[in-house]
Amino acid sequence: MRFLSALVLLFAVGAGSPAVHAEDAAIDEFFGTYVGGGVAQRDDGTTEQRDMDVSIKAYKNNGFTLSWITVVRDEVGGRTGAGVKRRSVEEDFVPSPEMPGIFVSAPEGGLFSQAELANPLSGDPFRWASLRGNTLAVYSAGINPNGGTELQIYERTLTAEGLDVSFVRLADEDVKVRVDGSLIRAD
């Protein structure tokens, strides 16, 4: 129940007003490829250097595809070796018909399969995005194996050079990782 209450509260506060404001950027202003890095602060007090690549491009029905790669460097800042971790994600989003400025994960399916939405009870994250001013925020909520919550919030804010990036990962309402960085437009 705490998960649902927290999710409803986060959506109400994080997504902002359902109305699109005149000052909100259009999604196509984010289209492009960005590269850069940032520093992660972990809950145990350690820091990590991270390299980030982000691509945002058009998707059907006025939606967008968001792809990102994060490379967590090793303890001495190296990009090779056993301590280096690489994560990549790609997600398609379509506009919500009920809430302007809100995008939801596009159902997955194919030519010979029925389109299905993510199922958090099967370990899939539920994702949605919102446009507020010049910030594209993406939320990812899930249920961890212990039945608790996992929430990730990615904010990508347009700048003259590219994007400022802010990320936070919460587990059962405790901040586990916070990342801040800057990316430059590469295309």
C-alpha positions as CSV (number, residue, x, y, z in Angstrom):
1,M,0.0,0.0,0.0
2,R,2.9,2.4,0.8
3,F,4.2,1.8,-2.7
4,L,0.9,2.8,-4.4
5,S,0.5,5.8,-2.1
6,A,4.1,6.9,-2.9
7,L,3.6,6.3,-6.6
8,V,0.4,8.4,-6.6
9,L,2.1,11.2,-4.6
10,L,5.1,11.1,-6.9
11,F,3.1,11.2,-10.0
12,A,0.9,14.1,-8.7
13,V,3.9,16.1,-7.6
14,G,6.6,15.0,-10.1
15,A,4.5,15.2,-13.2
16,G,3.2,18.6,-12.4
17,S,0.0,19.9,-13.7
18,P,-1.6,17.9,-16.5
19,A,-2.0,21.0,-18.6
20,V,0.9,21.9,-20.9
21,H,2.1,25.4,-20.3
22,A,3.1,27.8,-23.0
23,E,6.7,27.8,-21.7
24,D,7.1,24.0,-22.0
25,A,9.6,22.9,-24.5
26,A,8.3,20.7,-27.4
27,I,9.6,17.1,-27.3
28,D,11.3,17.5,-30.7
29,E,13.6,20.2,-29.1
30,F,15.2,17.3,-27.2
31,F,15.9,15.2,-30.3
32,G,19.5,14.5,-30.8
33,T,22.6,12.6,-29.4
34,Y,24.4,13.7,-26.3
35,V,27.6,12.6,-24.6
36,G,29.2,13.6,-21.4
37,G,29.6,12.5,-17.8
38,G,28.9,13.0,-14.2
39,V,29.6,12.0,-10.6
40,A,27.4,9.6,-8.6
41,Q,27.1,9.9,-4.8
42,R,26.2,6.5,-3.3
43,D,24.4,6.0,0.0
44,D,27.6,4.6,1.6
45,G,29.4,7.8,1.0
46,T,31.5,6.7,-2.0
47,T,31.5,8.4,-5.4
48,E,31.8,7.1,-8.9
49,Q,32.7,8.6,-12.2
50,R,30.1,7.9,-14.9
51,D,30.2,8.4,-18.7
52,M,26.8,8.9,-20.3
53,D,25.4,8.7,-23.9
54,V,21.8,9.7,-24.5
55,S,19.9,9.6,-27.7
56,I,16.4,11.0,-28.1
57,K,14.6,10.6,-31.5
58,A,11.1,10.6,-32.9
59,Y,8.8,7.6,-32.4
60,K,5.4,7.0,-33.9
61,N,2.2,8.9,-32.9
62,N,4.2,12.0,-31.8
63,G,6.2,10.0,-29.3
64,F,9.9,9.5,-28.8
65,T,12.5,6.8,-28.2
66,L,14.9,7.4,-25.4
67,S,18.2,5.4,-25.4
68,W,20.9,5.8,-22.8
69,I,24.2,4.1,-22.0
70,T,25.9,4.6,-18.7
71,V,29.5,3.4,-18.1
72,V,30.5,3.3,-14.4
73,R,34.2,3.6,-14.2
74,D,36.4,1.6,-11.9
75,E,37.7,2.8,-8.5
76,V,40.6,4.7,-10.2
77,G,38.5,6.2,-12.9
78,G,39.4,3.7,-15.6
79,R,37.2,2.6,-18.5
80,T,38.6,-0.9,-18.8
81,G,39.0,-3.7,-16.3
82,A,36.9,-5.8,-14.0
83,G,35.4,-2.9,-12.0
84,V,33.8,-1.2,-15.0
85,K,30.1,-1.6,-15.4
86,R,28.0,-0.8,-18.5
87,R,24.2,-0.4,-18.6
88,S,22.0,0.4,-21.6
89,V,18.3,1.0,-21.9
90,E,16.0,1.9,-24.7
91,E,12.4,2.8,-24.3
92,D,9.6,4.0,-26.6
93,F,7.1,6.6,-25.2
94,V,3.8,7.7,-26.7
95,P,1.7,10.7,-25.6
96,S,-1.0,10.0,-23.0
97,P,-4.4,10.7,-24.4
98,E,-5.7,11.7,-21.0
99,M,-2.9,14.0,-19.8
100,P,-1.2,16.5,-22.2
101,G,2.6,16.7,-21.6
102,I,2.7,13.2,-20.2
103,F,4.1,10.2,-22.1
104,V,3.7,6.6,-21.2
105,S,5.8,3.5,-22.2
106,A,4.6,2.2,-25.5
107,P,3.2,-1.3,-25.2
108,E,5.7,-4.0,-26.5
109,G,4.6,-6.3,-29.2
110,G,5.3,-7.4,-32.7
111,L,3.7,-8.4,-35.9
112,F,2.7,-11.8,-34.5
113,S,2.2,-11.0,-30.8
114,Q,-0.2,-8.9,-28.8
115,A,1.1,-5.6,-27.5
116,E,1.5,-5.7,-23.7
117,L,2.3,-3.1,-21.1
118,A,5.1,-3.6,-18.6
119,N,4.1,-5.7,-15.6
120,P,5.8,-4.6,-12.3
121,L,4.7,-7.8,-10.6
122,S,6.9,-9.7,-13.1
123,G,9.9,-7.5,-12.4
124,D,9.3,-5.0,-15.3
125,P,9.6,-1.3,-14.4
126,F,6.7,0.9,-15.1
127,R,7.9,4.1,-16.9
128,W,6.4,7.4,-17.8
129,A,7.8,10.8,-18.8
130,S,6.7,14.4,-18.4
131,L,7.7,17.7,-20.0
132,R,8.0,20.7,-17.5
133,G,9.5,23.8,-18.8
134,N,12.8,22.8,-20.5
135,T,13.1,19.5,-18.5
136,L,12.2,16.0,-19.7
137,A,11.7,13.9,-16.6
138,V,11.5,10.1,-16.9
139,Y,10.2,8.0,-14.0
140,S,10.8,4.3,-13.5
141,A,8.9,2.5,-10.7
142,G,9.2,-1.2,-9.8
143,I,8.8,-3.8,-7.2
144,N,12.0,-5.3,-5.8
145,P,12.3,-9.0,-5.1
146,N,11.5,-8.4,-1.4
147,G,8.2,-6.7,-2.3
148,G,9.6,-3.2,-1.6
149,T,9.8,-0.3,-4.0
150,E,12.4,0.9,-6.4
151,L,12.0,4.3,-8.0
152,Q,14.3,6.0,-10.4
153,I,13.9,9.6,-11.6
154,Y,15.9,11.0,-14.5
155,E,15.7,14.7,-15.4
156,R,17.3,15.9,-18.6
157,T,17.2,19.7,-18.9
158,L,18.0,21.5,-22.1
159,T,21.0,23.9,-22.0
160,A,22.8,26.0,-24.7
161,E,25.4,23.2,-25.0
162,G,23.2,20.1,-24.6
163,L,21.6,18.6,-21.4
164,D,22.1,18.8,-17.7
165,V,21.3,15.4,-16.2
166,S,20.1,14.6,-12.7
167,F,19.3,11.1,-11.5
168,V,18.2,9.7,-8.2
169,R,17.4,6.0,-7.3
170,L,15.4,5.3,-4.2
171,A,14.8,1.9,-2.7
172,D,12.0,1.7,-0.1
173,E,12.1,5.5,0.2
174,D,15.8,5.7,0.9
175,V,18.1,7.5,-1.6
176,K,20.7,5.0,-2.8
177,V,22.3,6.9,-5.6
178,R,22.3,10.5,-6.8
179,V,24.0,11.5,-10.1
180,D,24.5,15.0,-11.5
181,G,26.2,15.6,-14.8
182,S,26.4,17.5,-18.1
183,L,26.1,16.3,-21.7
184,I,27.0,18.1,-24.9
185,R,25.1,17.8,-28.1
186,A,27.1,15.5,-30.4
187,D,25.1,15.8,-33.6
